[in-house]
Amino acid sequence: MGDREADRILVERVQAGDKQAFGLLVAKYQRKLARLISRMVRDSAEVEDIVQDSFIRAYRALPGFRNDSAFYTWLYRIGVNTAKNWLITHGRRASATTGVDSEEAEGYDEAELLRDSDTPERLLMTKQIGQTVNAAMEALPEDLRTAIVLREIDGLSYEEIAKVMDCPIGTVRSRIFRARDAISAKLRPLLDAAPDKRW
């Protein structure tokens, strides 16, 4: 049974009045949703509040959920909209960061190779690249930043991103292309890459 099918069964159980089934959905998606929202909001305490608010909104809206899209796509849209509303209410601009926390790094097959080959020069270059990517993403308009984060960091498909962002797939492709292009332009001097080369 795939994730989408498992989610569909849990959603149907929640719709039938099983509150514990919703707890399973929360446990499954809480970290993913927090990671997504933390790309928009810097304050970790606020991220927790926004995640909680997103789940409350999702729970209240669940009776009307028809399983036309994947549950997590629907939930991500609620999370993104809740974060946007919070930012507007607090007069703040979304932030974005990249990188992998140590817990995630342990899951990579090549993690051991990465740890063994870190020379001081490589560490410095990696840090500079990370800072450049973060700065480039920070400078992106919110729609481009959200699209590139959902694609490159959260691994959503173009179709899923279109549903989350409530826009056509062509718009998603355009936003991701423009975001990659802007980030690539900032990385070129650091990597001595040709002007027509993108990452």
QUISUL-V729548 format. One record per residue. N is the residue number from 1. RES is the residue in one letter. SS is DSSP state (H for helix, E for strand, L for the rest). Layout:
BEGIN
n=N res=RES ss=SS
n=N res=RES ss=SS
END
This chain:
BEGIN
n=1 res=M ss=L
n=2 res=G ss=L
n=3 res=D ss=H
n=4 res=R ss=H
n=5 res=E ss=H
n=6 res=A ss=H
n=7 res=D ss=H
n=8 res=R ss=H
n=9 res=I ss=H
n=10 res=L ss=H
n=11 res=V ss=H
n=12 res=E ss=H
n=13 res=R ss=H
n=14 res=V ss=H
n=15 res=Q ss=H
n=16 res=A ss=L
n=17 res=G ss=L
n=18 res=D ss=L
n=19 res=K ss=H
n=20 res=Q ss=H
n=21 res=A ss=H
n=22 res=F ss=H
n=23 res=G ss=H
n=24 res=L ss=H
n=25 res=L ss=H
n=26 res=V ss=H
n=27 res=A ss=H
n=28 res=K ss=H
n=29 res=Y ss=H
n=30 res=Q ss=H
n=31 res=R ss=H
n=32 res=K ss=H
n=33 res=L ss=H
n=34 res=A ss=H
n=35 res=R ss=H
n=36 res=L ss=H
n=37 res=I ss=H
n=38 res=S ss=H
n=39 res=R ss=L
n=40 res=M ss=L
n=41 res=V ss=L
n=42 res=R ss=L
n=43 res=D ss=L
n=44 res=S ss=H
n=45 res=A ss=H
n=46 res=E ss=H
n=47 res=V ss=H
n=48 res=E ss=H
n=49 res=D ss=H
n=50 res=I ss=H
n=51 res=V ss=H
n=52 res=Q ss=H
n=53 res=D ss=H
n=54 res=S ss=H
n=55 res=F ss=H
n=56 res=I ss=H
n=57 res=R ss=H
n=58 res=A ss=H
n=59 res=Y ss=H
n=60 res=R ss=H
n=61 res=A ss=H
n=62 res=L ss=H
n=63 res=P ss=H
n=64 res=G ss=H
n=65 res=F ss=L
n=66 res=R ss=L
n=67 res=N ss=L
n=68 res=D ss=L
n=69 res=S ss=L
n=70 res=A ss=L
n=71 res=F ss=H
n=72 res=Y ss=H
n=73 res=T ss=H
n=74 res=W ss=H
n=75 res=L ss=H
n=76 res=Y ss=H
n=77 res=R ss=H
n=78 res=I ss=H
n=79 res=G ss=H
n=80 res=V ss=H
n=81 res=N ss=H
n=82 res=T ss=H
n=83 res=A ss=H
n=84 res=K ss=H
n=85 res=N ss=H
n=86 res=W ss=H
n=87 res=L ss=H
n=88 res=I ss=H
n=89 res=T ss=H
n=90 res=H ss=L
n=91 res=G ss=L
n=92 res=R ss=L
n=93 res=R ss=L
n=94 res=A ss=L
n=95 res=S ss=L
n=96 res=A ss=L
n=97 res=T ss=L
n=98 res=T ss=L
n=99 res=G ss=L
n=100 res=V ss=L
n=101 res=D ss=L
n=102 res=S ss=H
n=103 res=E ss=H
n=104 res=E ss=H
n=105 res=A ss=H
n=106 res=E ss=L
n=107 res=G ss=L
n=108 res=Y ss=L
n=109 res=D ss=L
n=110 res=E ss=L
n=111 res=A ss=H
n=112 res=E ss=H
n=113 res=L ss=H
n=114 res=L ss=H
n=115 res=R ss=H
n=116 res=D ss=H
n=117 res=S ss=L
n=118 res=D ss=L
n=119 res=T ss=L
n=120 res=P ss=H
n=121 res=E ss=H
n=122 res=R ss=H
n=123 res=L ss=H
n=124 res=L ss=H
n=125 res=M ss=H
n=126 res=T ss=H
n=127 res=K ss=H
n=128 res=Q ss=H
n=129 res=I ss=H
n=130 res=G ss=H
n=131 res=Q ss=H
n=132 res=T ss=H
n=133 res=V ss=H
n=134 res=N ss=H
n=135 res=A ss=H
n=136 res=A ss=H
n=137 res=M ss=H
n=138 res=E ss=H
n=139 res=A ss=H
n=140 res=L ss=L
n=141 res=P ss=L
n=142 res=E ss=H
n=143 res=D ss=H
n=144 res=L ss=H
n=145 res=R ss=H
n=146 res=T ss=H
n=147 res=A ss=H
n=148 res=I ss=H
n=149 res=V ss=H
n=150 res=L ss=H
n=151 res=R ss=H
n=152 res=E ss=H
n=153 res=I ss=H
n=154 res=D ss=L
n=155 res=G ss=L
n=156 res=L ss=L
n=157 res=S ss=L
n=158 res=Y ss=H
n=159 res=E ss=H
n=160 res=E ss=H
n=161 res=I ss=H
n=162 res=A ss=H
n=163 res=K ss=H
n=164 res=V ss=H
n=165 res=M ss=H
n=166 res=D ss=L
n=167 res=C ss=L
n=168 res=P ss=L
n=169 res=I ss=H
n=170 res=G ss=H
n=171 res=T ss=H
n=172 res=V ss=H
n=173 res=R ss=H
n=174 res=S ss=H
n=175 res=R ss=H
n=176 res=I ss=H
n=177 res=F ss=H
n=178 res=R ss=H
n=179 res=A ss=H
n=180 res=R ss=H
n=181 res=D ss=H
n=182 res=A ss=H
n=183 res=I ss=H
n=184 res=S ss=H
n=185 res=A ss=H
n=186 res=K ss=H
n=187 res=L ss=H
n=188 res=R ss=H
n=189 res=P ss=H
n=190 res=L ss=H
n=191 res=L ss=H
n=192 res=D ss=L
n=193 res=A ss=L
n=194 res=A ss=L
n=195 res=P ss=L
n=196 res=D ss=L
n=197 res=K ss=L
n=198 res=R ss=L
n=199 res=W ss=L
END
